[in-house]
């Protein structure tokens, strides 16, 4: 009979310690940091055979207010923002996204930001809840262009 309280204590202790998982530290995953926020390009630079370019500086004002939203299940929403460059364009267009390790693949973003390609593969160098920094390499007219991009939440 004397062993029952000891066994009960041992059983309760086991339950208590197994319920506390050390891998649940409350830190959001990369997907969670991206999703359900409005992300706007705030810097876009490229290194080309003719020199370095600040592509963001060349954006029209109607492009600078455009943003993207990363939704669940790889759904991307590209929004024209408050001002449209072409009033006949839809306010929102669909796209897709995926994040594998530190490689973010985005499809459907090109037209809204005046990019030469509709698909972009970004190597994420830094990601927080409010900022994404990345690098990319694209081929335009046979020339390789290395670039950096920064997106920030609105």
N, C-alpha and C positions, 0 to 999 in steps of 0.2 A: 504494500500500500504506500510505502514511503517514496517509491519511485515515480508514482503518477504525477505529483506536482513538478518533479524534475523533468519528466518527459514532456509535460505540458509546456513548461518554460522553454525547453529546447525546441519544441515544435513551433511555438510562437516566435521565437528568435529567428528560426529559419525562414518563416513566412515574412517577417519584417525585413530581413536583409535581402531576400530574393526579390522583394517588391521594389526595392530601391535600385534602379538600373543606373550604372555609371555612364552609359552611352547616351542618356537623355539629358543633355545639358542645356536645352532650350535654344541652342544656336540654330537659326533657320538654315535650311539647305540652299544651295545655289538656285534651284528652281523656285523656291519660296521667295528668295530675295528678288527675283526677276518678276514674278507674276503679280498681276492685278494692280499695276502701277502704270502711270503715264511716263514714258521715257522719251526724252528729247535729245537729239544730237547737239552737243555744245562745243565740240571740237572735232575737226576732220582734217588731217594733214597727210600729204603724200610725198614720197620721194620718187622722182621720175628721172629718166635719162637727161632731161633738160634742167633739172634742179628741184628744189623742194617747193611745194605749193601748200598754201593754206586754203583748202577747198571750202571750209566753212565760211571763210571771208567772202567767197564768191557766191554763196547761197543768196537767193533773193529773200527779202523779208517774208514773203508768203511761204517759203520753204523752211525758214528758221522756226516757225511756230508749229510745224508738223510734229507728230509724235507717234510712237508705237506702244501697244499694250500686249504683253506676253500673257496669254490666257492658258488655262489648263489644257492638257491633251494636245499640246503643240499648236494651238490656234494663235495666230498673230493678227492683230487689228492695226492697220495703218490708217491714221486719221490726218486729214488735211489741216487741222487746227482752225483757228479763228478766221484766218484769211486764206483764200484759195488763189493759186496762180491762174487757174483756168476754172471759171464758174461752171463749166459743163462737166468737170470731174466729179465723181461721187465723193461725198464727205469721208466715207470710210471704204477701204478695200481690204479684202482678206489676204492673209498670207500664212505661212507656217514657220515654226521655229523648233529647234531641238538643241539640247545641250548635252554633249558627250564629253565627260571630263572637263577640260577647259576650252573646248571648241564649241562655239555658238554658231549654228547654221541658221540663217534667216533667208526666207524666200518671200518675195512680194514687196520688197522695200524700195527698189530702185527708182521708180517713177516719182514717188512722193518727195524724194530727196535729190532728184536730178543726178542719180548715180548711173554710170554707163551699163551696169549689170543689175538685173533684178534679184539675183542671189548673191549673198555675201557670207563668207566664212570668216569668223573672227576668233582669234586666239585670245581668250580672256586673260589679261595680266593682273587685273584687280577687280574685285566685285564686292560692293557693300550694299546695304539696303537702299542707298540713294545715288550710287555712282558705279558705272561700269567703264573700265578702260580696257582697250584691246588693240591688237595688231592684225593686219590682214595683208595678203598679197593677191593682187588681181592682174589679169592680163587685158590690156586695152590696146586694140589695133596692133597686136603682136608685141607690145612692150610690157615688161613686167613693172608693176607699180607696187611698192611697199608703202603701207600706210598705218596710221594710228587713228583711233576713234575714241571719243568719250561721249557717253550718254549719261544724263542725270535725270532724276525724277523731277516732275513738275510740282 
